[in-house]
Amino acid sequence: QVQLVESGGGLVQAGGSLRLSCLASGIHFSFHTMGWYRVAPGAQRELVASITSGRITNYADSVKGRFTISRDNAQNTVSLQMNSLKPEDTAVYYCNAKSSMLSHDYWGQGTQVTVSS
C-alpha cells in the first residue's frame, strides 16, 4: 500500500519559516521524482518544487530563492524548507511521487500552511 504522509504545516507570520516533510512508503522511493504542489483558496493546483531521482530541482518562479526542496533516499523522505513566507503562500501543500517509467502518480493527503500578514 502506497502512502505519502506530510507533516510540518501550520500557522506562521509573514517572514517566518516552515519545513514540510513527506514520508513515503510502499514505493521504491529513489525511482520517483518527488514534488510539492499547493492549492490556494480559489486557485488551481500548482507545482511548487520538484526533485528528480538525480537530484535535479525545479521551482515555481514565485518561490525561487525562498524555498528549498531536498530528498533523503535512505529515509524515504522529501522536505520543503520554506523561508521568507508570504501571505500568498497560504495553501494546502501536497506531496507527490511520480514515475513515468512505472506509471506511478501518488499523492499525500495534504497539509495546511497559513501565513498571516
N, C-alpha and C positions, 0 to 999 in steps of 0.2 A: 504494500500500500504506500503510495507516494504521499508525503506530507511536506509542506513548506510552512514553517511556523515563524511568524515575525514577532519581534519584540522591540521595545525601546521607544515607542511612540509616547506622546504626552503633550502637555501644555508648556509652552516656553515663551518668554518675552522676545520681542524683536531684538535681533543682535545676538541672541543666545545660540546655544548648540544642542544638538541631539545626535545620538548614534543609534541607528536602526541595525538590527541583526536578523538574519534569517537562517534557521537551521533546517537543512534538507535531509530527508530520509526516504529510502525506497528507490533511490535513483543512483546511477553511477555519476556522482557529482562532478567529477573532473571532466566528463564528456560534454557538459552542458554550459552554454552561455547563460550567465545569471544576470538578472536585471531588476531594477527597481522602477516601478511605474507609480503614477499617482492620479487620483481622481479628485479634483477640487469641486466644490459645490457649483452645480450648474455647468460644469465643463466636461469635456471628453477626457478619456484616459490618455495620458501622455507618458512617454518614456522619460525618465529622469536620468538614469545612468545604467550602463551595462558593462560587463566584463566577460571576455571570452575565455575559453579554456587556456589560451595562450597569453592571458592577462592583458589583452588589448582592451582599452577602455573607451567609452563613448559617453558624452554628456549632453544634455539639453543645454542650449545656449544660456538659458535663464539661471542655470546653477553652476556653470563653469567658474572655477576659481573659489567656489564656496563649498561644494560637495565633493567628497572623495569616496569612490567605491573600491572595495578590496575583497579578496576571497582567500579562504584558508581551506585548501582541498583536504588536508588531513582531518579537519574538524567539520567538514561539510557545511561550512558557513560562508555567507556573504554579508558584508556590512556596508552601511552607508553612513559616513561621517558628514553631518550637516552643520556647517558653521555660518555665522552671519545670517541667521534665519530672518526671513521677512514675512509679513502677514500673508503675502501672496503664495507662500509655500504651504499654507494651510490646506490639507488634503488628507484623504486616506491613501496610504502608501502600501503598495502590493509588491511582494517578491515574486519573481518569475524565473522558471527554469526552462530553457529551450534548447532543443537539439533537432535540427532539420534531418540529420542522418538517422536519428532514432524516431523521428516523427513525434517528438515529445514537446508539449507546451503545457506546463503546470503552473498553478497559481496558489499563492497563500491566501489567507482569509483577510488580510489587510490590517493595518494598524493606523490609528488616527494620530495625525500631527496637527496641532493647533498653535499658531504663532500669534500672540496678542501684540497690539501696537502700543 
